[in-house]
Amino acid sequence: MTTQRTLQRQLAQRERYISQMLSLLAKEPMYRADLASAMSVSYGTLQAIVRYARVNGWIVSQGKYYIN
């Protein structure tokens, strides 16, 4: 069973990842692999973060580049 506190921590972590991603992408578009490396996350984690961000309207992707 997931508690409310756990859900809040998970949401806060996603928000931190998205903030980090957007600050990196504000400098220049990046390849997915480069973005994952710069954020020190796995490619799978990056995909989950991008999916969450896209659902919430924060980021779009064009082919192999991510742009904000």
C-alpha positions as CSV (number, residue, x, y, z in Angstrom):
1,M,0.0,0.0,0.0
2,T,1.4,3.4,-1.0
3,T,1.0,6.1,1.6
4,Q,0.2,9.8,0.9
5,R,3.7,10.7,2.0
6,T,5.3,8.3,-0.4
7,L,3.2,9.7,-3.3
8,Q,4.2,13.2,-2.3
9,R,7.9,12.3,-2.3
10,Q,7.6,10.6,-5.7
11,L,5.9,13.7,-7.1
12,A,8.6,16.0,-5.7
13,Q,11.3,13.8,-7.2
14,R,9.6,13.9,-10.6
15,E,9.4,17.7,-10.3
16,R,13.1,17.9,-9.5
17,Y,14.0,15.7,-12.5
18,I,11.8,17.8,-14.8
19,S,13.3,21.1,-13.5
20,Q,16.8,19.7,-14.1
21,M,15.9,18.5,-17.6
22,L,14.4,21.8,-18.6
23,S,17.4,23.7,-17.3
24,L,19.7,21.5,-19.4
25,L,17.4,21.8,-22.5
26,A,17.2,25.6,-22.1
27,K,20.9,25.7,-23.1
28,E,20.5,23.5,-26.2
29,P,18.6,20.5,-27.7
30,M,20.2,17.2,-26.6
31,Y,20.1,13.7,-27.8
32,R,18.3,11.3,-25.5
33,A,21.4,9.4,-24.5
34,D,23.3,12.7,-23.7
35,L,20.4,14.0,-21.7
36,A,20.2,10.8,-19.6
37,S,24.0,11.0,-19.0
38,A,23.9,14.7,-18.1
39,M,21.1,13.9,-15.6
40,S,22.8,10.8,-14.3
41,V,19.7,8.6,-14.8
42,S,19.1,5.5,-16.8
43,Y,17.5,5.7,-20.2
44,G,14.4,4.0,-18.8
45,T,14.1,6.6,-16.0
46,L,14.5,9.3,-18.6
47,Q,11.6,7.9,-20.7
48,A,9.3,7.8,-17.6
49,I,10.2,11.4,-16.8
50,V,9.6,12.6,-20.3
51,R,6.3,10.7,-20.5
52,Y,5.2,12.4,-17.3
53,A,6.4,15.8,-18.5
54,R,4.7,15.4,-21.9
55,V,1.4,14.4,-20.3
56,N,1.5,17.5,-18.2
57,G,2.4,19.7,-21.2
58,W,6.0,20.7,-20.1
59,I,8.1,19.2,-22.9
60,V,7.8,18.0,-26.5
61,S,10.1,15.7,-28.4
62,Q,11.2,15.9,-32.1
63,G,12.7,12.7,-33.3
64,K,15.8,11.9,-31.4
65,Y,16.1,15.4,-29.8
66,Y,14.3,16.7,-26.8
67,I,13.4,20.4,-26.8
68,N,11.5,22.6,-24.3
